[in-house]
Amino acid sequence: MIPNKPLVISVPEPRSLDLIFRPEQKAKLLDRYRIVEVCEAEFAQLGDDVLGQAQYILGQPPISSAQLARLGQLRCVFNVESNLLDNMPYAELFARGIHVVTTGAVFALPVAEMGLGLALDLLRDITNADLAFRQGTEAWGGDGNGQARLLSGANVGIVGFGELGKALRQVLSGFRPTIRVFDPWLPASLLVEQEVVPATLDEVLGLSDVVFVVAAVTSENQGFLGHESFARMRAGACFILLSRAGVVDFDAMMAAVRQGHIRAGTDVFPEEPVAADHLIRTLPGMLRSAHRAGALDEAFKRMGDMVLEDMDLLDRGLPPMRCRRAERETVARMRSKPVTRN
């Protein structure tokens, strides 16, 4: 037992401590820290007896400038949602030397693997072939491969190249594709070091057999992939959306699929859950996944490991190293909607 244990305000909605921490890790958390568990509404009503002692916040509840002024000992905000939210005065946090970090890296490999699965399904028509077989209308041999394509040696485009983009490159490497990447926030040399080809958005869209979109939603790119973007894609190409729906004009994407110009797969939607009568539920040429690509228990539990490791570093006067730190130049541009379910 540590005397005068640091105080942690736990408000990880929609996560919970039991979701994030394995039993043995939760026991360590409770042994090393005083935990005050609240929901977002309760956080807004906390008094100075809690706010004034809190060193860590687990979660990213809305924080006003007035609340921040009362958080006199705050050292780090641990975002366990995955996308940094536009709900706190980042400039004031940074001016005070308070870290804001995210555990979003835990989702990179699970989502990348799902993206690979969606790509293979679209290229080889796996789901539709299975449904036809169940209905007794299957096409045998070459008759069932009219539009089939190989991923091996294909031209692949990736829009956005953060942790998820790097994980995609990793899972795709065995297929030996040519991978072109568009990410205006990265210098070309960093992309070359990752053994991908720096490219413009037009090149990624126009030269790719498969396009993966893994960009975060920012103040600059909301809905930036619209009708003109899909028109520039190769006929019959596959478009796979894995990050957030806000970067895509969904009506434009559905129109391109409905016209037969492209095929598409998505794990995310503008409104979740999707309305029962939404066109996307029955749209041919569309592969749908209910925002489940990253939602694996092993990924959630890695969050707890990362949080404990970084808390230990911060307790010893060192910077956090396991979670990704928010950058002062870009964090205020983030515009992702918070998730509402795990």
C-alpha positions as CSV (number, residue, x, y, z in Angstrom):
1,M,0.0,0.0,0.0
2,I,1.4,3.4,-1.0
3,P,0.8,6.3,1.5
4,N,-0.9,9.4,0.0
5,K,-1.7,7.5,-3.1
6,P,-2.3,9.7,-6.3
7,L,-5.9,10.4,-7.0
8,V,-7.4,9.3,-10.3
9,I,-10.8,10.4,-11.6
10,S,-12.2,7.5,-13.6
11,V,-14.8,8.6,-16.3
12,P,-14.0,6.3,-19.3
13,E,-17.5,6.3,-20.9
14,P,-18.5,4.2,-22.7
15,R,-15.7,2.0,-21.4
16,S,-15.5,0.7,-17.8
17,L,-12.6,-0.3,-15.5
18,D,-13.6,-4.0,-15.9
19,L,-13.5,-3.7,-19.7
20,I,-10.1,-2.0,-19.7
21,F,-8.2,-3.8,-17.0
22,R,-7.6,-7.5,-16.5
23,P,-8.4,-8.5,-12.9
24,E,-4.7,-8.5,-11.8
25,Q,-4.1,-5.1,-13.5
26,K,-7.2,-3.6,-11.9
27,A,-5.9,-4.8,-8.5
28,K,-2.7,-3.0,-9.2
29,L,-4.6,0.1,-10.1
30,L,-6.6,0.0,-6.9
31,D,-3.6,-0.7,-4.8
32,R,-1.5,2.2,-6.2
33,Y,-4.1,4.9,-6.7
34,R,-7.2,6.4,-5.1
35,I,-10.0,6.0,-7.7
36,V,-13.0,8.3,-7.9
37,E,-15.5,6.7,-10.4
38,V,-18.0,9.1,-11.9
39,C,-20.1,9.5,-15.1
40,E,-19.7,12.6,-17.3
41,A,-22.6,14.4,-15.7
42,E,-21.2,13.7,-12.2
43,F,-17.7,14.9,-13.3
44,A,-19.1,18.3,-14.1
45,Q,-20.3,18.6,-10.5
46,L,-17.2,17.5,-8.7
47,G,-16.0,19.7,-5.9
48,D,-12.5,21.1,-5.2
49,D,-11.9,18.3,-2.7
50,V,-11.6,15.9,-5.7
51,L,-10.6,18.2,-8.5
52,G,-7.9,19.8,-6.5
53,Q,-6.2,16.5,-5.7
54,A,-6.6,14.7,-9.0
55,Q,-3.4,13.9,-10.8
56,Y,-4.9,11.7,-13.6
57,I,-8.1,11.6,-15.5
58,L,-9.0,8.2,-17.1
59,G,-11.3,9.1,-20.0
60,Q,-11.9,12.3,-21.8
61,P,-14.9,14.1,-20.3
62,P,-15.6,17.7,-21.4
63,I,-13.4,20.0,-19.4
64,S,-14.1,23.7,-19.2
65,S,-11.4,26.3,-18.6
66,A,-13.0,27.0,-15.2
67,Q,-12.8,23.3,-14.3
68,L,-9.2,23.1,-15.5
69,A,-8.2,26.0,-13.3
70,R,-9.5,23.9,-10.3
71,L,-7.5,20.8,-11.4
72,G,-4.3,22.2,-9.8
73,Q,-2.4,18.9,-9.7
74,L,-3.5,17.3,-13.0
75,R,-0.7,15.7,-14.9
76,C,-2.3,13.7,-17.6
77,V,-5.6,12.9,-19.3
78,F,-5.8,9.4,-20.6
79,N,-8.2,9.1,-23.5
80,V,-9.4,5.5,-23.8
81,E,-12.0,6.2,-26.5
82,S,-9.3,6.1,-29.2
83,N,-10.0,9.4,-31.1
84,L,-9.0,12.6,-29.4
85,L,-12.1,14.8,-28.8
86,D,-12.6,18.5,-29.3
87,N,-14.0,19.0,-25.8
88,M,-11.3,20.7,-23.7
89,P,-9.0,23.8,-23.8
90,Y,-5.9,22.1,-25.2
91,A,-3.8,25.3,-25.4
92,E,-4.3,25.8,-21.6
93,L,-3.5,22.1,-20.9
94,F,-0.2,22.3,-22.9
95,A,0.7,25.7,-21.4
96,R,0.5,24.0,-18.0
97,G,2.5,21.0,-19.1
98,I,-0.4,18.6,-18.8
99,H,-0.2,15.6,-21.1
100,V,-3.2,14.4,-23.2
101,V,-2.6,10.8,-24.4
102,T,-4.7,8.2,-26.2
103,T,-4.6,4.4,-26.1
104,G,-6.0,4.2,-29.7
105,A,-2.9,2.2,-30.9
106,V,-4.5,-0.9,-29.4
107,F,-7.1,-0.9,-32.2
108,A,-4.6,-0.5,-35.1
109,L,-3.8,-4.2,-35.8
110,P,-7.3,-5.6,-35.1
111,V,-8.8,-3.0,-37.5
112,A,-6.1,-3.6,-40.1
113,E,-6.8,-7.3,-40.0
114,M,-10.6,-6.6,-40.5
115,G,-9.6,-4.3,-43.4
116,L,-7.7,-7.1,-45.0
117,G,-10.7,-9.4,-44.6
118,L,-13.0,-6.9,-46.2
119,A,-10.6,-6.4,-49.1
120,L,-10.3,-10.2,-49.8
121,D,-14.1,-10.6,-49.5
122,L,-14.7,-7.8,-52.0
123,L,-12.0,-9.0,-54.4
124,R,-13.2,-12.6,-54.4
125,D,-16.9,-12.1,-53.7
126,I,-16.8,-14.5,-50.7
127,T,-19.9,-13.4,-48.9
128,N,-22.1,-13.3,-52.0
129,A,-20.9,-16.7,-53.1
130,D,-21.8,-18.1,-49.7
131,L,-25.2,-16.6,-49.8
132,A,-25.8,-17.9,-53.3
133,F,-24.7,-21.4,-52.2
134,R,-27.3,-21.3,-49.3
135,Q,-30.0,-20.3,-51.8
136,G,-29.0,-23.0,-54.3
137,T,-27.9,-20.5,-57.0
138,E,-24.2,-20.9,-56.7
139,A,-21.9,-20.6,-59.8
140,W,-19.2,-23.2,-59.9
141,G,-15.5,-22.7,-60.9
142,G,-14.7,-19.9,-63.2
143,D,-18.4,-19.1,-63.7
144,G,-18.3,-17.7,-60.1
145,N,-15.3,-15.5,-60.7
146,G,-16.4,-13.0,-63.3
147,Q,-15.2,-10.0,-61.4
148,A,-12.6,-11.7,-59.1
149,R,-9.2,-10.1,-58.7
150,L,-6.0,-11.0,-56.8
151,L,-4.7,-8.8,-53.9
152,S,-1.2,-10.2,-54.6
153,G,0.7,-7.7,-56.6
154,A,-2.2,-5.3,-56.7
155,N,-2.1,-1.5,-56.5
156,V,-3.2,-0.4,-53.1
157,G,-4.0,3.1,-51.8
158,I,-4.1,4.3,-48.2
159,V,-5.6,7.6,-47.2
160,G,-4.1,8.5,-43.8
161,F,-1.0,6.9,-42.4
162,G,-1.1,7.0,-38.6
163,E,-0.9,3.9,-36.5
164,L,-3.7,2.2,-38.4
165,G,-2.1,2.9,-41.8
166,K,1.2,1.5,-40.6
167,A,-0.6,-1.7,-39.3
168,L,-2.3,-2.0,-42.7
169,R,1.0,-1.9,-44.5
170,Q,2.2,-4.6,-42.1
171,V,-0.7,-7.0,-42.8
172,L,-0.6,-6.3,-46.5
173,S,3.2,-6.9,-46.9
174,G,2.9,-10.6,-47.7
175,F,0.8,-9.8,-50.7
176,R,3.6,-7.7,-52.2
177,P,1.3,-4.9,-53.4
178,T,2.4,-1.5,-54.5
179,I,1.2,0.8,-51.7
180,R,0.6,4.5,-52.4
181,V,-0.2,6.7,-49.5
182,F,-1.8,10.2,-49.2
183,D,-1.3,11.9,-45.9
184,P,-0.7,15.7,-46.0
185,W,0.4,15.7,-42.3
186,L,3.5,13.6,-43.0
187,P,6.7,14.3,-44.9
188,A,7.5,12.1,-47.9
189,S,10.7,10.8,-46.4
190,L,8.8,9.2,-43.5
191,L,6.6,7.4,-46.0
192,V,9.5,6.2,-48.0
193,E,11.1,4.8,-44.8
194,Q,7.9,2.8,-44.3
195,E,8.4,1.3,-47.8
196,V,5.3,3.0,-49.3
197,V,5.0,5.4,-52.2
198,P,4.1,9.1,-51.3
199,A,1.3,10.1,-53.5
200,T,-1.4,12.7,-54.1
201,L,-5.0,12.0,-53.4
202,D,-5.7,11.8,-57.1
203,E,-3.0,9.2,-57.6
204,V,-4.2,7.1,-54.7
205,L,-7.8,7.2,-56.0
206,G,-7.0,6.8,-59.7
207,L,-4.3,4.2,-59.6
208,S,-5.5,1.8,-56.9
209,D,-7.4,-1.5,-57.2
210,V,-8.2,-1.2,-53.5
211,V,-8.4,2.1,-51.5
212,F,-8.3,2.0,-47.7
213,V,-9.4,5.1,-45.8
214,V,-8.0,5.3,-42.3
215,A,-7.8,9.1,-41.8
216,A,-9.1,10.7,-38.6
217,V,-11.8,13.3,-39.0
218,T,-10.4,16.8,-38.7
219,S,-11.7,20.4,-39.2
220,E,-10.1,20.2,-42.7
221,N,-11.3,16.9,-44.1
222,Q,-14.9,16.4,-43.1
223,G,-16.7,14.8,-46.1
224,F,-13.8,15.5,-48.4
225,L,-14.2,12.2,-50.3
226,G,-17.3,13.0,-52.4
227,H,-18.8,12.4,-55.8
228,E,-15.7,13.7,-57.7
229,S,-13.4,11.5,-55.6
230,F,-15.4,8.3,-56.4
231,A,-15.6,9.2,-60.0
232,R,-11.8,9.3,-60.2
233,M,-11.5,5.7,-58.9
234,R,-10.9,2.8,-61.3
235,A,-14.1,1.1,-62.5
236,G,-14.5,-2.0,-60.3
237,A,-12.1,-0.9,-57.6
238,C,-12.8,-1.5,-54.0
239,F,-13.2,1.2,-51.4
240,I,-12.8,0.3,-47.7
241,L,-13.6,2.7,-44.9
242,L,-12.2,1.8,-41.5
243,S,-11.6,5.0,-39.5
244,R,-14.5,7.4,-39.1
245,A,-17.5,8.0,-41.4
246,G,-17.1,11.7,-41.2
247,V,-14.3,11.8,-43.8
248,V,-16.7,10.5,-46.5
249,D,-19.8,11.8,-48.2
250,F,-21.8,8.7,-47.5
251,D,-24.5,9.5,-50.1
252,A,-21.8,9.9,-52.8
253,M,-20.2,6.6,-51.8
254,M,-23.5,4.8,-52.0
255,A,-24.3,6.4,-55.3
256,A,-20.9,5.1,-56.8
257,V,-21.7,1.6,-55.5
258,R,-25.3,1.7,-56.7
259,Q,-24.1,2.7,-60.2
260,G,-21.7,-0.3,-60.2
261,H,-18.6,1.9,-60.6
262,I,-17.0,0.6,-57.4
263,R,-17.6,-1.9,-54.6
264,A,-17.2,-0.8,-51.0
265,G,-16.9,-2.1,-47.5
266,T,-17.3,-0.1,-44.3
267,D,-17.1,-0.7,-40.6
268,V,-18.4,2.8,-39.7
269,F,-21.5,4.8,-40.4
270,P,-22.6,8.5,-40.0
271,E,-25.2,7.5,-37.4
272,E,-24.9,4.4,-35.3
273,P,-26.8,2.2,-35.0
274,V,-28.0,2.4,-38.6
275,A,-31.7,3.0,-39.2
276,A,-33.6,-0.2,-40.0
277,D,-34.8,1.1,-43.3
278,H,-31.5,2.7,-44.4
279,L,-30.6,2.0,-48.1
280,I,-27.1,0.8,-47.1
281,R,-28.6,-2.3,-45.5
282,T,-29.6,-3.8,-48.8
283,L,-27.3,-2.0,-51.3
284,P,-25.7,-4.6,-53.7
285,G,-22.0,-4.2,-54.0
286,M,-21.7,-3.1,-50.4
287,L,-20.1,-5.1,-47.5
288,R,-21.1,-4.0,-44.1
289,S,-19.6,-4.4,-40.6
290,A,-21.2,-3.0,-37.4
291,H,-18.3,-0.9,-36.1
292,R,-16.7,-4.1,-34.7
293,A,-13.3,-4.1,-36.4
294,G,-11.4,-3.1,-33.3
295,A,-13.8,-4.1,-30.5
296,L,-11.9,-7.2,-29.3
297,D,-11.5,-7.9,-25.6
298,E,-7.7,-8.4,-26.0
299,A,-7.5,-4.9,-27.4
300,F,-9.5,-3.3,-24.6
301,K,-7.3,-5.1,-22.0
302,R,-4.1,-3.7,-23.7
303,M,-5.5,-0.2,-22.8
304,G,-5.2,-1.0,-19.2
305,D,-1.6,-2.2,-19.6
306,M,-0.6,1.0,-21.4
307,V,-2.3,3.2,-18.9
308,L,-0.6,1.6,-15.9
309,E,2.8,1.7,-17.5
310,D,2.5,5.4,-18.3
311,M,1.1,6.3,-14.9
312,D,4.2,4.6,-13.4
313,L,6.5,6.7,-15.6
314,L,4.6,9.9,-14.7
315,D,4.7,9.0,-11.0
316,R,8.5,8.9,-11.4
317,G,8.7,12.3,-13.1
318,L,9.1,10.8,-16.6
319,P,7.0,11.4,-19.7
320,P,4.4,8.9,-20.9
321,M,5.8,6.5,-23.5
322,R,3.2,3.8,-24.2
323,C,0.2,5.9,-25.1
324,R,0.4,8.4,-28.0
325,R,0.7,12.0,-26.9
326,A,-1.5,14.6,-28.5
327,E,0.3,17.1,-30.6
328,R,-0.3,20.8,-29.8
329,E,-0.3,21.7,-33.5
330,T,-3.0,19.2,-34.6
331,V,-5.1,18.1,-31.6
332,A,-7.5,21.0,-31.7
333,R,-8.4,20.1,-35.3
334,M,-9.8,16.7,-34.4
335,R,-13.6,16.4,-35.1
336,S,-14.4,12.7,-34.4
337,K,-17.7,11.9,-32.8
338,P,-17.3,10.0,-29.5
339,V,-18.2,6.4,-29.5
340,T,-21.4,5.5,-27.7
341,R,-20.9,1.8,-27.3
342,N,-17.9,-0.6,-27.0
